[in-house]
Amino acid sequence: MKKRYIIQYAFISLSLIYLNGCTMLGVQPWERDLISKESMSLSVDDLDASLDDHIYFSKEGTSGGRGFSAGGCGCN
């Protein structure tokens, strides 16, 4: 009986430790200045981004999304 309680206590303790590890995910307020720099953006040039959007719209029949593709024929 005592061994079972020890195992349960260890499991609960480890679960709480693992859940606590996820609290540090995300961007801290003092790190936002680094992420907001122009060199960190996915597309630095606005002209390239607008041309890419036009190509995606023309070929795929969709607009926006940039990472998702879908057929313009409506077969999905």
Secondary structure, 3 states (H helix, E strand, C coil): CHHHHHHHHHHHHHHHHHHHHHHHCCCCHHHHHHHCCHHHCCCCCHHHHHHHHHHHHHHHCCCCCCCCCCCCCCCC
